């Protein structure tokens, strides 16, 4: 309506405009000519080439019928590029292609990128957001199932690969995980493919930004669902560390901020064009006429304002110049007074680095170039060239200050370190015409820094040597690795270690930083000759300092290798034993420092401690080997003794067996047989010991099993008629316990086999061994279910030798014997294991 009113008013005054238009147009053309002249000068620079990523995302970015990149973002970029004098080159591809090119710095800008914390680590972003985007889920128009997030359970969702709609804290993938929806995601290269997948029923739904979705849903027979999420700022993205990024980001931030502040800017027109309506408002009068009139009026107003402003500016500048002249004279006097009484040197040069002014100084008289070493001078020129390049780019602060640390040579030939702060001297028009500098003596600070740096290197070497001390078990490797570490950390220029025996004779050596030059020293040591500083180090506990070995150590083959440096030598000592000496080359500035000497002595002590440990380890291993040999010899001897005892007892048993063949008396024959059984029982103990890995203990379970088998054979008892069971597990005894306990078991089992099962009676014999760990007490129980032990016989006072022997052997074990006749016949022997008794 406002445009219509303006058109009607314009039609009423058209004749008057025609009468006055000629002079007005002439004035306008003059102004345009002047403006064009200055604009030509301003844009005379070569346009900056900028590569921009693009992908299909209608209406924000798309390729039109002519193959031209169009849409909201390209039109906005075109406006910015025109203002900034950029030449735009679009690189077309998929969304993920664009992000990859951004990381690989193949493009300078990627538009339409949603800002997330994760992406902020990969790319740089513009500060001002351009759009606010929401993610929306779209479905087929016939779909009535999907109305809420929970309806997506088990569904297949199409999405743009790598997009913020799908990934990240607010993306659908994370939302689906949170609701345990078990969705399947079909990841595609652009939004058009997403909508096609839903249209062709390859996906149940698709997610896009609302701008694309609202514009294109009908084309694919889709509709908006109620599901909308993930509000996101959409910005320009740039490569993270590209050289052009700071400049491009700053200019785009500026342009976007300016456009968003002006409600009539192209930014708002593009929003209306691409996101609110497809059809532009119809014009009620010729568009070219309205544009022309507006342009002419604006130019005229600007022209008048420029004239007025110029007059005011000239008057103001004139008054400022007159008023400031006197002030400048006063300032010059004041600042000169300050400069000439300052401890620092204040100086200025022209653009060719020729001195204009150098203030007097309490610490040096400096002339640039003449008293600056080549390395420092090269740094000055390099910095100057860098500053000229920055100045030409126009992308830096004109008031910037550079700080340099340089070495200077004073007139007396001494070297000092200075800190130089420099900045540009400029004329009233801001042009760089010279350099202003302030130079300060920092020699003491540099020396302190060098000392700290050196001590840190020495500490690092000590830490490394300590690790070697812990891990290295070879003497030669130890001293070589120690020398390598002392030199490689740059704490010392070279180092060497010589090991000597108790008589002072050469044993071995190691070096680092000397190579073949160390060989004459080795030959000298092998001849039994010691350099003076080595003798001094061996004779006292402290560090021997040689400030100038090149001139004072004339007897040392290494003296020439210490030119300009000093030496420290110390003996390697631990526990009163001297193993050799350690020597290093060091700067003269550090050799007399007590802290330096203390650290050096500490590392020598660590190496000596390691040498002592290796020596003790060798002694220990030698002793262990000797003990092992002795134990093997004793074990072999003990096994042989058991073997011989067993053989002797078997011989005795065999002799008794042979003798028994001639005995006709049954009682005498029984006694011989019993004696033979007892000898065989003792022989069995020695046999088990001989065959055992442990020659001091007998496996009693195995022993009882073997003994019972032999007794059944001797007494001709069928094991199918009288069965035997043993309940002994994992018990072993020393020979002092095994022999008497074995004889007891032999007597009790023999007695059962003889008397408990007459005339082929069936039954069972059981042997059980239990342990009471609290009182370290054992119970051996021999039980049978035969005819029983006669009531009239007192087992403790019997004339039978077998039971008497059981009683005596039980007393030998400090035990007791009990007979239980309540159900079956059970003999219980309660005893304690006998300790080994030394024999004379």
Buried (B, 14 or more C-beta within 10 A) or exposed (E): EEEEEBBEEBEEEEEEEEEEEEEEEEBBEEBBEEBEEEEEEEEEEEEBEBBBBBBBBBBBBBBEEEEEBBBBBBBBBBBBBEEBEBEBEBBBBBBBBBBBBBEEBBBBBBBBBBBBEEBEEEBBBBEBBBBEBBBBBBBBEEBEEBEEBEBBEEBBBBBBBBBBBBBBEBBBBBBBEEEEBEBEBBBBBBBBBBBBBBBEEBBBBBBBBBBBBBBBBEEBEBBBBEBBBBEBBBBBBBBBEBEBBEBBBEBBBBBBEBBBEEEEBBBBEBBEBBBEEEEEEEEEBEEEEBEEEEEBEEBBEEBEEEEEEEEEEEEEEEEEEEEEEEEEEEEEEEEEEEBEEBEBBBBBBEBEBEBEEBBEBEBBEBEBEEBBEEEBBEBBEEBBEEBEEBBEEEEEEEEEEBEBBBBBBBEEEEEBBBBBBBBBBBEEEEEBEBBBBBBBBBBEEBEEEBBEEBBEBBBBBBEBBBEBBEEBEEBEBBBBBBBBBBBBBEBBBBBBBBBBEEEEEBEBBBBBBBEEBBEEBBEBBEEEEBBBBBBBBBEEEEBBBBEBBBEBBEBBBBBEBBEEBBBBBBBBBBEEEBBBBBBBBBBEEBBEBEEBBEBBBBBBBBBBBBBBBBBEEEEEEEEEEEEEEEEEEEBEEBBEBBBEBBBEBBEBBEEBEEEBEEBEEEEEBEBBBBBBBBBBBBBBBBBBBBBBEEBBBBBBBBBBBBBBEBBBEBBEBEEEEBEBEBEBEEBBBBBBBBBBBBBBBBBBBBBBBBBBBEEEEEBBBBBBBBEEEEEEBBBBBBBBBBEEBEEEEEBEEEEEEBBBBBBEBBEBBEBEBEBEEEEBBBBBBBBBBBEEEEEE
